[in-house]
Structures are given as structure tokens and as C-alpha cells.
Amino acid sequence: MHQTQAQLEWYRFLSESIPSIYFIVDQTGVICHSSEFGSNCLGYKSAEVVKGSILHFVYPQDIGGFEAAIAANSDDLFQSWEGRLVRKDGSILWVKINGRHIRHRNRDILLLVGQDIGDCQQIELSLKRTQAKLSDILDSAIAAITSLRVFPNQDFEYEYQSAGSEVVFGYTPAELMADKTLWASRVLEEDMQTAILPAFEDILAGRTTTVEYRFYDKNGKLRWISSTFTSRREVGADYWIVTKKMGYKPRPLTIV
């Protein structure tokens, strides 16, 4: 008996020392057990959270995921989701939760194991903010900014068109993106042969080049366009990422 008790104490010590957030809750969501580490992450002692509802510690907008896991009531069901827990001081703890129903002594319980993903969420949020700022800058520019994939057979796929495209070409970004043949069809044929197509060699060579050409806008009027192409070969792929910066250049037209 002494050895058995010592083993139990050892296993309890190991389980409490695991740097992971875990709770055991019953069919109503009441916490039956909480790891000391998990409780501490929320700013509590285990004794303070046991016998309380797990939903009490869940951010209101994320309660649905926990309620669904509790209601599932199937010992064969494994669930995983992300949510927010509220610490004792009111701050937010972002966690990825893995849930599994188990049956113990004719009793259905739910084991919840959580991983702190707060740093990942902050990085993701920071990236979204940076992307939003970049989009604002690009969309507010008078010039048109285009990103596309260019293939060796001179085919291409649009990835991005800034709002300035409408100022430069007279077509909205959505119109240009919807029909990739539209832009080429509005370039004056002479300039397509003498300016645009020769620039393709610079694209494949990864050289930055600037060309000027004439373009028919939506109203059929000719515009002078200045485009600077910058390209790089995508590693491990058979295409080039090309960025075009284009400006509308009013100037006399000499067409015969």
C-alpha cells in the first residue's frame, strides 16, 4: 500500500508539472479537476476554479465552441478549436483547445487540453494590420500597382490590382482582374510589338525595365502609359513574380 500511494503521488506530481492547460469537466460544464499550471495561467489556484463552470472563464463570443464540446457527449469524438479564456485580471488568453469525451466509472466527462497560442495570434493580427496599411497606401496612390505571375509562354495570372488602375486605365481593378485579355486588347498594336513584347525578355532575365505605350481607355480615347516592370523568378516554380508600376502620362499623340 505504501508503494502504491507513493506511485500515485508521483503520477500526480508529474501530471501537475506538465506545462499544459487542462481541465476535466462534467456533462454540465462544471470543472472536476484543473491542472495547477492551467489554473495559474488564468491567475487562479486550482481550488478556486474547481466546482465552477468552465464557461465562467470563457470569453463571451467564444462560448459556443465550449458548449458544443460539452453537448457532444460521445466518447469517440475528438474536437479541436481556438478560443479565448479570461484571466482573473480580465486579460485575454488565446488557446487552442483539444477536447475528448471519456467514460470513467460509468460517468461521462470531458477532457480539455489547451495550448497558449497568444504569440501566434499577435503575429497574425500584426500581419493583418500591416497588410491593411499596405493596401491603404497602394490604393491611395495615383499610380496603378499590379502584381502578376508571368509564365515562359507569355501567359500570366493577375494577383493584385490597386485602386489606381481606374485612374490610369479607365477600368476598375475588378474589370481588369475579371478578364486578363482586356489590358492587352486595349494596347495599341504597334506599341505591343515595339514596346511590350520586347520587355518580356527583361522580365525573364529579372531586369527592371520601363516602357511607354499607348492605351485605349473605356471611352476609346488614347492615353500614354509609362510602366516600370520589376520581376523575380519564383524559387522552385516555373514562373516570375512581376510588379508593374504604371502612370498616366498626358502628352501629344502622333498617330497616323
DASUL-V639950 format. One line per field, one symbol per residue. phi: phi as a letter, one per 30 degrees, with the letter a starting at -180 (. if undefined). burial: # if it has 9 or more other ideal C-beta (glycine too) atoms within 8 Angstrom, else .. A space follows every 10 residues. Layout:
phi = ???
burial = ???
This chain:
phi = .ddddddddd ddddddcddb cbbcbddcjd dcabdddddd dcibceddcd icddddccee dcdedddddd dehbdcccbb acacccdddj dccdbccccb dbcbhibdbc ccccbdbedd dddddddddd dddddddddc dddccbbacc cedidabdca bdddedddci cdedddddbd ddeddcdeee dddcbddddd dddddicdbb bbacbddddi ddbdccbccb bbdddibcac dccccbbdcd adcccb
burial = .......... .....#.#.# ######..## #..####### ##.#.#..## .#.##.###. .##.###### .#......#. #.#####... .######### ##.....### ####.###.. #......... .......##. #.######## #....#.#.. ##.###.### #.#.##...# .##..###.. ##..##..## .###....#. #######... .######### #..#....## #########. ......
